[in-house]
């Protein structure tokens, strides 16, 4: 929790007034293209991604940051969280690579700031993807952390295919000196030239975090200074002579969080914390979502300019929330911790009550154990990953919002009788005999001898038959199983059975029959 600083009440009042003023400015400028009143002529899709290094969302809300808080009031605010080692450190190299490419570190290959293992050839940045698929569009990138737009420090993240790149040396010359230069150059480009897709990076908040900590007044001051620069960029977009005929989407994001005392790179919730702020047509004002991921930034930018990458990226374009996953309907019913001690008391993030039509069979489950994990549970990353850090729970990056989890390792941390044996059961879904269907689900499975993880299928209420045995780690993986529907079958049920003792865990999400 952030430290309350002296004079906070006055600062809060000042921030509220400044935010209200910024909302008026945004409503008359960028607010012209809201979903409720998008002009018919505004058909040219353009996108601006603003990258703010090492910014903590709660500190933005506490700072004198009227433009950023105004964007939140006029658009979408979505908290998210990163991976941790061994997938990648919570550092800038992996963070900006994920934002730029729209894929997670297990694909783009960047694990830290050395950029060793980078695979931008297979997974290029979103501006390069635009150049590859729609070369007539104009792209622009400006940054003062050198490896983003230059070959310094084993960069660049944004390739030489980008039409125009600006690189300054924030590490050498100081981000408080170089950020205003980046903002001035980018504002001129946005206002006077014809960029269709742009990325602009500002780095001084991260520098303040390292020097003073995220709980410091100096950190808030850095946020306030950067907010002024963000305002210059937004005003430059609104001042374009063709603005009324353009459909701009603005995205603001960060690459990692910061601890209260300063620093990142490890696996704490503060270091893993990220966010996406978005404004544009189709995004309701003041909306908040829990299902957005950092990889969605690139996917959204690509889709908005007509260069959607589909399954080539891990991200999903921001639009209406996907309500097809029944696990996500459980969020209003999530509870706070019972036996767990490492999870903050205020985090509501688990339930044993399945969604409508689903069930959990605990008839073979041992008694006792840690309450939260006594059989299949439904949980969020914020809750589950804090039950025990640095055991790969943080690597479950492809699950979104609420997911199902069977965790014998955590269950075993309290006295119990018997072993872990629990089965998650889907509704009976209609099928036609003699056809082929595809079972898809997102999984995160850590294997150890002595545990089992089976997918079983039954037709018309018959005996379940195993169609998949997980016998090796499946880290943040999408599974797809082909089902041959037997003649005469009219419905199918899927079972996910996990057994173990003091072993590991299995998560399942987004179960679909296609």
TORMIDO-533254 format. One record per residue (C-alpha): residue number from 1; z, y, x; residue in one letter. Coordinates in Angstrom, 3 decimals. Example, Ala and Ser with C-alpha at 12.3 -4.5 7.8 and 13.67 -1.06 7.14 Angstrom:
BEGIN
NODE;k;Z;Y;X;r
NODE;1;7.800;-4.500;12.300;A
NODE;2;7.140;-1.060;13.670;S
end
This chain:
BEGIN
NODE;k;Z;Y;X;r
NODE;1;0.000;0.000;0.000;X
NODE;2;-0.869;3.454;1.320;X
NODE;3;1.951;5.712;2.439;X
NODE;4;2.724;8.667;0.168;X
NODE;5;2.318;11.759;2.324;X
NODE;6;4.232;15.067;2.063;X
NODE;7;2.547;17.497;-0.294;X
NODE;8;0.757;14.677;-2.095;X
NODE;9;1.441;16.125;-5.551;X
NODE;10;-0.279;19.380;-4.651;X
NODE;11;-3.124;17.488;-3.007;X
NODE;12;-3.576;15.351;-6.117;X
NODE;13;-3.773;18.393;-8.359;X
NODE;14;-6.256;20.060;-6.035;X
NODE;15;-8.324;16.882;-5.868;X
NODE;16;-8.412;16.568;-9.644;X
NODE;17;-9.687;20.163;-9.992;X
NODE;18;-12.268;19.691;-7.266;X
NODE;19;-13.419;16.416;-8.797;X
NODE;20;-13.893;18.062;-12.187;X
NODE;21;-16.007;20.761;-10.528;X
NODE;22;-18.105;18.152;-8.733;X
NODE;23;-18.642;16.234;-11.977;X
NODE;24;-20.144;19.392;-13.495;X
NODE;25;-22.421;19.776;-10.464;X
NODE;26;-23.472;16.155;-10.612;X
NODE;27;-24.049;16.281;-14.361;X
NODE;28;-26.446;19.189;-13.960;X
NODE;29;-28.203;17.748;-10.923;X
NODE;30;-28.043;14.022;-10.207;X
NODE;31;-26.702;13.400;-13.707;X
NODE;32;-30.089;14.323;-15.121;X
NODE;33;-31.204;10.696;-14.870;X
NODE;34;-28.344;8.895;-16.575;X
NODE;35;-29.105;5.873;-18.719;X
NODE;36;-28.461;7.830;-21.916;X
NODE;37;-30.935;10.619;-21.189;X
NODE;38;-33.515;9.511;-18.640;X
NODE;39;-36.636;11.678;-19.008;X
NODE;40;-39.782;9.746;-19.848;X
NODE;41;-41.598;11.312;-16.896;X
NODE;42;-38.991;10.153;-14.366;X
NODE;43;-40.892;7.032;-13.377;X
NODE;44;-40.988;7.187;-9.588;X
NODE;45;-38.166;5.018;-8.273;X
NODE;46;-36.443;6.379;-5.177;X
NODE;47;-33.221;5.266;-3.517;X
NODE;48;-30.668;6.792;-1.160;X
NODE;49;-28.051;4.579;0.485;X
NODE;50;-25.182;6.480;2.099;X
NODE;51;-23.147;4.408;4.554;X
NODE;52;-19.631;5.630;5.356;X
NODE;53;-17.974;3.706;8.172;X
NODE;54;-14.474;2.286;7.725;X
NODE;55;-13.654;3.995;4.425;X
NODE;56;-10.812;2.780;2.186;X
NODE;57;-11.574;3.355;-1.493;X
NODE;58;-8.009;4.223;-2.499;X
NODE;59;-7.907;6.890;0.197;X
NODE;60;-11.137;8.409;-1.134;X
NODE;61;-9.437;8.707;-4.514;X
NODE;62;-6.441;10.394;-2.855;X
NODE;63;-8.505;12.770;-0.721;X
NODE;64;-10.071;16.116;-1.510;X
NODE;65;-13.434;14.430;-2.042;X
NODE;66;-15.031;15.928;-5.162;X
NODE;67;-18.518;14.596;-4.545;X
NODE;68;-17.478;10.987;-3.969;X
NODE;69;-14.985;11.056;-6.812;X
NODE;70;-17.598;12.748;-8.968;X
NODE;71;-20.056;9.939;-8.250;X
NODE;72;-17.422;7.438;-9.366;X
NODE;73;-16.836;9.383;-12.580;X
NODE;74;-20.568;9.602;-13.266;X
NODE;75;-21.470;6.073;-12.189;X
NODE;76;-20.149;2.694;-11.078;X
NODE;77;-17.201;1.860;-8.845;X
NODE;78;-16.953;-1.719;-7.590;X
NODE;79;-14.387;-3.034;-5.155;X
NODE;80;-15.407;-5.987;-3.046;X
NODE;81;-14.233;-7.952;-0.041;X
NODE;82;-15.678;-9.309;3.176;X
NODE;83;-15.592;-12.604;5.022;X
NODE;84;-13.405;-13.124;8.083;X
NODE;85;-13.701;-15.212;11.232;X
NODE;86;-15.167;-17.700;11.971;X
NODE;87;-18.025;-16.458;9.761;X
NODE;88;-17.733;-12.973;11.256;X
NODE;89;-15.186;-10.340;12.187;X
NODE;90;-14.480;-7.455;9.830;X
NODE;91;-16.365;-5.166;12.197;X
NODE;92;-19.257;-2.756;11.920;X
NODE;93;-21.974;-5.011;13.347;X
NODE;94;-21.633;-7.724;10.702;X
NODE;95;-20.813;-5.218;7.962;X
NODE;96;-23.833;-2.969;8.368;X
NODE;97;-26.050;-5.996;8.984;X
NODE;98;-24.951;-7.435;5.630;X
NODE;99;-25.516;-4.116;3.861;X
NODE;100;-28.930;-3.614;5.458;X
NODE;101;-30.298;-7.153;5.132;X
NODE;102;-28.722;-8.244;1.851;X
NODE;103;-27.621;-11.569;3.345;X
NODE;104;-24.291;-12.778;4.694;X
NODE;105;-23.485;-13.335;8.386;X
NODE;106;-24.195;-17.074;8.196;X
NODE;107;-27.835;-16.007;7.733;X
NODE;108;-28.311;-12.737;9.643;X
NODE;109;-26.304;-14.152;12.559;X
NODE;110;-24.269;-11.072;13.534;X
NODE;111;-20.629;-12.056;14.026;X
NODE;112;-19.288;-9.003;15.877;X
NODE;113;-20.395;-5.797;17.550;X
NODE;114;-22.167;-7.603;20.362;X
NODE;115;-24.978;-8.507;17.928;X
NODE;116;-25.342;-11.810;19.760;X
NODE;117;-27.175;-14.280;17.535;X
NODE;118;-28.822;-11.648;15.346;X
NODE;119;-31.715;-12.968;13.275;X
NODE;120;-33.366;-9.872;11.846;X
NODE;121;-36.769;-11.512;12.194;X
NODE;122;-35.972;-13.911;9.368;X
NODE;123;-33.692;-11.459;7.552;X
NODE;124;-34.930;-7.894;8.093;X
NODE;125;-33.279;-4.730;6.825;X
NODE;126;-34.264;-3.492;3.361;X
NODE;127;-36.359;-0.596;4.703;X
NODE;128;-38.384;-3.021;6.829;X
NODE;129;-38.810;-5.303;3.813;X
NODE;130;-40.191;-2.314;1.928;X
NODE;131;-42.631;-1.607;4.763;X
NODE;132;-43.693;-5.257;4.776;X
NODE;133;-44.299;-5.477;1.030;X
NODE;134;-45.140;-1.898;-0.002;X
NODE;135;-46.322;-0.100;3.157;X
NODE;136;-47.470;2.922;1.145;X
NODE;137;-43.833;3.857;0.513;X
NODE;138;-42.070;6.187;2.937;X
NODE;139;-38.848;5.002;4.580;X
NODE;140;-36.185;6.897;6.508;X
NODE;141;-32.978;6.020;8.371;X
NODE;142;-30.518;8.288;10.180;X
NODE;143;-27.321;7.252;11.971;X
NODE;144;-24.998;8.261;14.774;X
NODE;145;-23.632;4.806;15.488;X
NODE;146;-26.253;3.908;18.036;X
NODE;147;-27.174;0.283;17.204;X
NODE;148;-28.056;1.100;13.601;X
NODE;149;-31.280;2.923;14.442;X
NODE;150;-31.752;2.513;18.206;X
NODE;151;-31.875;-0.244;20.803;X
NODE;152;-28.576;0.925;22.293;X
NODE;153;-25.745;-1.630;22.204;X
NODE;154;-28.205;-4.428;21.325;X
NODE;155;-29.576;-2.745;18.201;X
NODE;156;-31.366;-1.790;16.079;X
NODE;157;-30.353;-3.001;12.637;X
NODE;158;-33.137;-0.914;11.046;X
NODE;159;-36.335;-1.879;12.825;X
NODE;160;-39.113;0.201;14.343;X
NODE;161;-41.219;-0.500;11.232;X
NODE;162;-39.213;2.161;9.404;X
NODE;163;-41.432;5.253;9.095;X
NODE;164;-38.900;7.682;10.539;X
NODE;165;-35.606;7.011;12.311;X
NODE;166;-33.056;9.415;13.717;X
NODE;167;-30.419;8.202;16.156;X
NODE;168;-27.610;10.312;17.599;X
NODE;169;-24.786;9.172;19.866;X
NODE;170;-21.532;9.342;17.951;X
NODE;171;-19.732;7.019;20.347;X
NODE;172;-20.581;9.287;23.262;X
NODE;173;-20.536;12.756;21.709;X
NODE;174;-18.039;12.315;18.887;X
NODE;175;-18.648;11.668;15.207;X
NODE;176;-17.134;14.957;14.070;X
NODE;177;-19.841;16.642;16.152;X
NODE;178;-22.725;14.331;15.314;X
NODE;179;-22.136;13.595;11.599;X
NODE;180;-23.028;17.176;10.538;X
NODE;181;-26.245;16.961;12.545;X
NODE;182;-27.156;13.695;10.852;X
NODE;183;-26.401;15.177;7.430;X
NODE;184;-28.401;18.347;8.118;X
NODE;185;-31.456;16.444;9.341;X
NODE;186;-31.269;13.932;6.506;X
NODE;187;-30.819;16.672;3.890;X
NODE;188;-33.946;18.415;5.151;X
NODE;189;-35.858;15.144;5.019;X
NODE;190;-34.643;14.365;1.502;X
NODE;191;-35.337;17.857;0.178;X
NODE;192;-38.614;18.752;1.875;X
NODE;193;-40.390;15.479;2.663;X
NODE;194;-41.321;12.433;0.594;X
NODE;195;-38.930;9.544;1.345;X
NODE;196;-38.958;6.729;-1.196;X
NODE;197;-36.068;4.836;0.372;X
NODE;198;-33.503;6.264;2.779;X
NODE;199;-30.354;5.167;4.593;X
NODE;200;-27.939;7.733;6.025;X
NODE;201;-24.849;6.796;8.057;X
NODE;202;-21.754;8.897;8.781;X
NODE;203;-19.070;7.578;11.132;X
NODE;204;-16.135;9.956;11.533;X
NODE;205;-13.784;8.391;8.960;X
NODE;206;-13.701;5.154;10.935;X
NODE;207;-12.930;7.133;14.078;X
NODE;208;-9.971;8.792;12.314;X
NODE;209;-8.803;5.395;11.122;X
NODE;210;-8.708;4.058;14.655;X
NODE;211;-6.915;7.116;15.999;X
NODE;212;-4.410;7.787;13.225;X
NODE;213;-4.503;4.976;10.644;X
NODE;214;-5.756;4.942;7.066;X
NODE;215;-2.385;6.157;5.745;X
NODE;216;-2.548;9.369;7.791;X
NODE;217;-3.349;12.915;6.727;X
NODE;218;-5.990;12.992;9.470;X
NODE;219;-7.771;10.121;7.724;X
NODE;220;-7.746;12.031;4.424;X
NODE;221;-9.054;15.098;6.236;X
NODE;222;-11.928;13.057;7.668;X
NODE;223;-12.773;11.777;4.185;X
NODE;224;-12.820;15.373;2.944;X
NODE;225;-15.165;16.462;5.744;X
NODE;226;-17.519;13.582;5.081;X
NODE;227;-17.448;14.358;1.367;X
NODE;228;-18.877;17.795;2.139;X
NODE;229;-21.708;16.102;4.032;X
NODE;230;-22.287;13.689;1.158;X
NODE;231;-22.548;16.745;-1.093;X
NODE;232;-25.273;18.178;1.133;X
NODE;233;-27.272;14.988;0.755;X
NODE;234;-26.840;14.903;-3.021;X
NODE;235;-27.753;18.570;-3.373;X
NODE;236;-30.825;18.026;-1.196;X
NODE;237;-32.030;15.284;-3.526;X
NODE;238;-31.434;17.475;-6.586;X
NODE;239;-33.309;20.380;-4.943;X
NODE;240;-36.520;18.417;-4.534;X
NODE;241;-39.409;20.206;-6.312;X
NODE;242;-40.458;16.891;-7.873;X
NODE;243;-36.946;15.750;-8.796;X
NODE;244;-37.543;15.879;-12.551;X
NODE;245;-40.351;13.358;-12.167;X
NODE;246;-38.304;10.997;-10.003;X
NODE;247;-35.786;8.277;-10.813;X
NODE;248;-33.188;8.362;-8.040;X
NODE;249;-30.564;5.710;-7.467;X
NODE;250;-27.677;6.706;-5.202;X
NODE;251;-25.580;4.024;-3.499;X
NODE;252;-22.506;4.698;-1.357;X
NODE;253;-20.828;1.899;0.549;X
NODE;254;-18.737;0.978;3.582;X
NODE;255;-18.845;-1.775;6.173;X
NODE;256;-15.140;-2.727;6.340;X
NODE;257;-11.675;-1.402;5.601;X
NODE;258;-8.782;-0.219;7.758;X
NODE;259;-5.111;-0.986;8.053;X
NODE;260;-2.588;1.728;7.246;X
NODE;261;-1.741;2.063;10.927;X
NODE;262;-5.351;1.805;12.051;X
NODE;263;-7.689;-1.007;12.994;X
NODE;264;-9.864;-3.748;11.566;X
NODE;265;-11.562;-6.948;12.644;X
NODE;266;-9.068;-9.453;11.277;X
NODE;267;-8.536;-11.056;7.862;X
NODE;268;-6.039;-8.891;5.976;X
NODE;269;-6.989;-7.600;2.539;X
NODE;270;-6.987;-4.050;3.900;X
NODE;271;-9.485;-4.927;6.633;X
NODE;272;-11.694;-6.983;4.312;X
NODE;273;-11.795;-4.289;1.640;X
NODE;274;-15.156;-2.706;0.862;X
NODE;275;-16.755;-1.023;-2.140;X
NODE;276;-20.023;0.025;-3.735;X
NODE;277;-20.396;3.268;-5.666;X
NODE;278;-23.649;3.578;-7.583;X
NODE;279;-25.272;6.188;-9.791;X
NODE;280;-28.599;6.195;-11.545;X
NODE;281;-30.473;5.128;-14.634;X
NODE;282;-28.913;2.127;-16.352;X
NODE;283;-25.474;2.580;-14.769;X
NODE;284;-22.820;3.664;-17.291;X
NODE;285;-20.658;6.608;-16.311;X
NODE;286;-17.147;5.694;-15.244;X
NODE;287;-17.902;1.984;-15.172;X
NODE;288;-15.893;-0.462;-13.053;X
NODE;289;-16.971;-3.965;-12.066;X
NODE;290;-15.400;-6.904;-10.255;X
NODE;291;-18.526;-8.993;-9.621;X
NODE;292;-20.373;-6.780;-7.120;X
NODE;293;-20.834;-7.837;-3.495;X
NODE;294;-21.817;-5.921;-0.358;X
NODE;295;-25.119;-7.815;-0.167;X
NODE;296;-26.068;-6.277;-3.525;X
NODE;297;-26.780;-2.921;-1.894;X
NODE;298;-30.026;-4.064;-0.260;X
NODE;299;-31.058;-6.066;-3.326;X
NODE;300;-30.546;-2.996;-5.524;X
NODE;301;-32.479;-0.710;-3.199;X
NODE;302;-35.387;-3.137;-3.004;X
NODE;303;-35.571;-3.694;-6.744;X
NODE;304;-35.417;0.016;-7.513;X
NODE;305;-38.564;0.794;-5.518;X
NODE;306;-40.437;-2.266;-6.782;X
NODE;307;-39.984;-4.437;-3.705;X
NODE;308;-37.523;-6.987;-5.079;X
NODE;309;-36.841;-9.792;-2.614;X
NODE;310;-35.588;-12.448;-5.063;X
NODE;311;-33.918;-15.397;-3.387;X
NODE;312;-34.833;-14.095;0.068;X
NODE;313;-31.579;-12.117;-0.110;X
NODE;314;-28.092;-13.149;-1.189;X
NODE;315;-27.546;-9.958;-3.140;X
NODE;316;-28.271;-9.326;-6.807;X
NODE;317;-29.659;-5.972;-8.018;X
NODE;318;-27.105;-3.882;-9.852;X
NODE;319;-27.848;-3.810;-13.546;X
NODE;320;-25.954;-4.982;-16.567;X
NODE;321;-23.123;-7.332;-15.543;X
NODE;322;-24.085;-11.000;-15.665;X
NODE;323;-22.006;-12.468;-18.502;X
NODE;324;-23.412;-15.988;-18.176;X
NODE;325;-20.540;-17.332;-16.039;X
NODE;326;-17.745;-18.436;-18.395;X
NODE;327;-15.144;-18.308;-15.611;X
NODE;328;-15.506;-14.515;-15.466;X
NODE;329;-14.411;-14.230;-19.100;X
NODE;330;-10.941;-15.298;-17.946;X
NODE;331;-10.205;-12.098;-16.017;X
NODE;332;-8.169;-10.451;-18.844;X
NODE;333;-5.921;-13.532;-18.905;X
NODE;334;-5.168;-13.744;-15.176;X
NODE;335;-1.531;-13.923;-14.123;X
NODE;336;0.566;-12.762;-11.186;X
NODE;337;2.014;-15.162;-8.618;X
NODE;338;4.711;-17.699;-9.488;X
NODE;339;5.565;-19.692;-6.349;X
NODE;340;3.267;-18.073;-3.812;X
NODE;341;4.917;-15.529;-1.510;X
NODE;342;1.993;-14.243;0.571;X
NODE;343;0.147;-12.797;-2.426;X
NODE;344;1.294;-9.297;-3.454;X
NODE;345;3.370;-9.395;-6.627;X
NODE;346;1.122;-6.916;-8.414;X
NODE;347;-2.082;-8.935;-8.009;X
NODE;348;-3.039;-10.738;-11.205;X
NODE;349;-5.465;-13.392;-10.106;X
NODE;350;-4.982;-16.919;-11.474;X
NODE;351;-4.754;-18.967;-14.650;X
NODE;352;-4.784;-22.644;-15.566;X
NODE;353;-6.366;-21.978;-18.962;X
NODE;354;-10.066;-22.922;-18.831;X
NODE;355;-12.794;-20.993;-20.646;X
NODE;356;-13.834;-21.985;-24.162;X
NODE;357;-15.399;-25.449;-24.255;X
NODE;358;-14.183;-26.400;-20.770;X
NODE;359;-11.189;-28.603;-20.005;X
NODE;360;-9.075;-29.841;-17.095;X
NODE;361;-7.887;-33.451;-16.923;X
NODE;362;-4.587;-33.638;-15.031;X
NODE;363;-3.585;-37.069;-16.336;X
NODE;364;-3.622;-38.467;-12.761;X
NODE;365;-2.118;-35.352;-11.196;X
NODE;366;1.208;-35.523;-9.362;X
NODE;367;4.130;-33.471;-10.660;X
NODE;368;5.723;-30.470;-9.000;X
NODE;369;4.051;-28.676;-6.114;X
NODE;370;3.094;-25.002;-5.996;X
NODE;371;2.604;-23.890;-9.596;X
NODE;372;-0.516;-21.804;-9.002;X
NODE;373;-2.454;-24.788;-7.630;X
NODE;374;-1.164;-27.654;-9.800;X
NODE;375;-4.602;-28.986;-10.723;X
NODE;376;-7.817;-27.011;-11.072;X
NODE;377;-7.073;-23.306;-11.431;X
NODE;378;-9.249;-20.246;-11.988;X
NODE;379;-8.719;-17.453;-9.495;X
NODE;380;-10.150;-14.411;-7.764;X
NODE;381;-10.828;-13.948;-4.061;X
NODE;382;-8.176;-11.237;-3.865;X
NODE;383;-5.591;-13.745;-5.102;X
NODE;384;-6.649;-17.059;-3.579;X
NODE;385;-7.595;-15.845;-0.099;X
NODE;386;-4.174;-14.242;0.346;X
NODE;387;-2.345;-17.485;-0.407;X
NODE;388;-2.872;-18.388;3.251;X
NODE;389;-5.035;-16.381;5.618;X
NODE;390;-7.352;-17.677;8.336;X
NODE;391;-8.029;-21.098;6.818;X
NODE;392;-11.601;-20.238;5.798;X
NODE;393;-10.730;-19.196;2.247;X
NODE;394;-12.126;-15.766;3.141;X
NODE;395;-15.533;-17.377;3.766;X
NODE;396;-16.153;-18.001;0.058;X
NODE;397;-18.561;-15.060;-0.011;X
NODE;398;-21.071;-16.358;-2.551;X
NODE;399;-18.614;-16.823;-5.403;X
NODE;400;-18.236;-13.804;-7.641;X
NODE;401;-15.291;-12.545;-9.656;X
NODE;402;-13.390;-15.565;-11.105;X
NODE;403;-14.094;-19.084;-9.816;X
NODE;404;-12.545;-22.535;-10.194;X
NODE;405;-10.446;-23.819;-7.291;X
NODE;406;-8.674;-27.089;-6.462;X
NODE;407;-6.412;-26.523;-3.459;X
NODE;408;-4.328;-29.507;-2.366;X
NODE;409;-3.303;-27.739;0.848;X
NODE;410;-1.473;-24.941;-0.953;X
NODE;411;-0.204;-27.238;-3.729;X
NODE;412;1.512;-29.389;-1.114;X
NODE;413;3.642;-26.471;0.123;X
NODE;414;6.326;-27.230;-2.470;X
NODE;415;8.076;-30.509;-3.187;X
NODE;416;6.145;-32.856;-5.469;X
NODE;417;5.669;-36.455;-6.449;X
NODE;418;2.313;-38.202;-6.378;X
NODE;419;-0.908;-36.743;-5.067;X
NODE;420;-3.479;-34.173;-6.136;X
NODE;421;-6.008;-35.627;-8.606;X
NODE;422;-7.590;-33.203;-11.047;X
NODE;423;-10.915;-33.082;-12.876;X
NODE;424;-12.727;-30.018;-14.201;X
NODE;425;-14.948;-30.848;-17.209;X
NODE;426;-17.791;-28.820;-18.687;X
NODE;427;-18.653;-28.605;-22.378;X
NODE;428;-21.108;-31.176;-23.756;X
NODE;429;-24.445;-29.471;-23.190;X
NODE;430;-27.478;-30.488;-25.285;X
NODE;431;-30.302;-32.294;-23.473;X
NODE;432;-33.426;-34.230;-24.424;X
NODE;433;-33.793;-37.833;-23.328;X
NODE;434;-36.534;-38.591;-20.817;X
NODE;435;-36.522;-35.109;-19.313;X
NODE;436;-35.430;-33.704;-15.965;X
NODE;437;-32.745;-31.031;-15.674;X
NODE;438;-31.246;-29.224;-12.698;X
NODE;439;-27.520;-28.796;-12.216;X
NODE;440;-26.703;-25.762;-10.102;X
NODE;441;-23.356;-24.516;-8.876;X
NODE;442;-21.897;-22.391;-6.125;X
NODE;443;-19.419;-24.236;-3.941;X
NODE;444;-17.056;-23.656;-1.038;X
NODE;445;-15.648;-26.936;0.242;X
NODE;446;-13.613;-27.666;3.338;X
NODE;447;-13.497;-31.364;4.141;X
NODE;448;-10.841;-33.561;5.688;X
NODE;449;-10.378;-37.322;5.773;X
NODE;450;-8.232;-38.477;2.886;X
NODE;451;-9.656;-36.219;0.212;X
NODE;452;-12.599;-36.664;-2.172;X
NODE;453;-14.810;-34.233;-4.066;X
NODE;454;-17.128;-35.812;-6.602;X
NODE;455;-19.582;-34.530;-9.177;X
NODE;456;-19.899;-36.966;-12.065;X
NODE;457;-22.218;-36.984;-15.057;X
NODE;458;-21.842;-38.643;-18.454;X
NODE;459;-24.259;-38.791;-21.371;X
NODE;460;-23.300;-38.981;-25.058;X
NODE;461;-19.638;-39.460;-24.107;X
NODE;462;-20.336;-42.501;-21.924;X
NODE;463;-18.794;-43.555;-18.619;X
NODE;464;-19.069;-40.838;-15.941;X
NODE;465;-21.293;-41.702;-12.957;X
NODE;466;-21.093;-39.987;-9.569;X
NODE;467;-24.202;-37.981;-8.647;X
NODE;468;-22.742;-36.147;-5.638;X
NODE;469;-19.996;-36.861;-3.115;X
NODE;470;-19.060;-33.998;-0.814;X
NODE;471;-18.234;-35.628;2.511;X
NODE;472;-18.670;-32.675;4.877;X
NODE;473;-17.900;-28.967;4.879;X
NODE;474;-20.039;-26.980;2.449;X
NODE;475;-19.202;-23.372;3.263;X
NODE;476;-20.272;-20.804;0.657;X
NODE;477;-23.200;-22.969;-0.368;X
NODE;478;-25.448;-23.107;-3.412;X
NODE;479;-25.870;-26.688;-4.651;X
NODE;480;-28.759;-27.969;-6.763;X
NODE;481;-28.823;-31.501;-8.182;X
NODE;482;-31.692;-33.057;-10.110;X
NODE;483;-30.602;-35.015;-13.189;X
NODE;484;-32.892;-37.606;-14.768;X
NODE;485;-31.860;-37.581;-18.423;X
NODE;486;-31.925;-41.152;-19.791;X
NODE;487;-33.826;-42.001;-22.954;X
NODE;488;-31.782;-41.389;-26.073;X
NODE;489;-29.364;-38.963;-24.458;X
NODE;490;-28.600;-35.882;-26.549;X
NODE;491;-25.836;-34.272;-24.488;X
NODE;492;-24.426;-34.250;-20.985;X
NODE;493;-21.033;-33.440;-19.505;X
NODE;494;-20.355;-32.647;-15.849;X
NODE;495;-17.068;-33.468;-14.126;X
NODE;496;-15.798;-32.073;-10.835;X
NODE;497;-13.051;-34.392;-9.571;X
NODE;498;-11.013;-33.511;-6.506;X
NODE;499;-8.352;-35.747;-4.946;X
NODE;500;-6.146;-35.240;-1.912;X
NODE;501;-2.660;-34.516;-0.661;X
NODE;502;-1.992;-32.080;2.164;X
NODE;503;-5.733;-31.672;2.712;X
NODE;504;-8.014;-28.695;2.025;X
NODE;505;-9.754;-27.310;-1.050;X
NODE;506;-12.850;-27.116;-3.239;X
NODE;507;-14.163;-24.150;-5.226;X
NODE;508;-16.863;-24.199;-7.894;X
NODE;509;-18.546;-21.235;-9.556;X
NODE;510;-21.543;-20.277;-11.671;X
NODE;511;-22.153;-23.797;-12.998;X
NODE;512;-25.495;-23.893;-14.810;X
NODE;513;-27.804;-26.503;-16.283;X
NODE;514;-31.383;-25.455;-15.830;X
end
